[in-house]
Amino acid sequence: MERKQVMAMFNKETRIGALATANKQGEVNAAVFGSPRMIDEDTVIMAIGDNRSYRNLQENPKASFIVVEPGQAPATWKGVRLYLEVDSMERYGELLDSFREKIRELAGDRSANAIVAAIRFKVTEVRPLIAPGG
């Protein structure tokens, strides 16, 4: 799948997405996130609270994000796997403020105030949702 197609799928409001991270000991975490956006073919941004995923990314900058667009049956589902590496974690500034503003509109003050950072990831690899051989 071309990166422009990946961006279109990644940025759909109806998609389901999960971020997988691991700490420096290799203990894995997976969590559903709605905030990530692909702003160009090589960059993903997201808002994050003080949670296990955030703590893992502080120890280990590598992550994976899976995007799934459900279909009528699993064979008709669409999706991709993005392999990511943290480029920056911003605890203040324009990007964080814009995420908080949008989250405040959608989910209220409590949710917006829980956001502690905006993360920029570089996309290191894109793979199909289902690929022969894993």
Secondary structure, 3 states (H helix, E strand, C coil): CCHHHHHHHHCCCCCEEEEEEECCCCCEEEEECCCCEEEECCEEEEEEECCHHHHHHHHCCEEEEEEEECCCCHHHCEEEEEEEEEEEEECCCHHHHHHHHHHHHHHCHHHHHCEEEEEEEEEEEEEECCCCCC
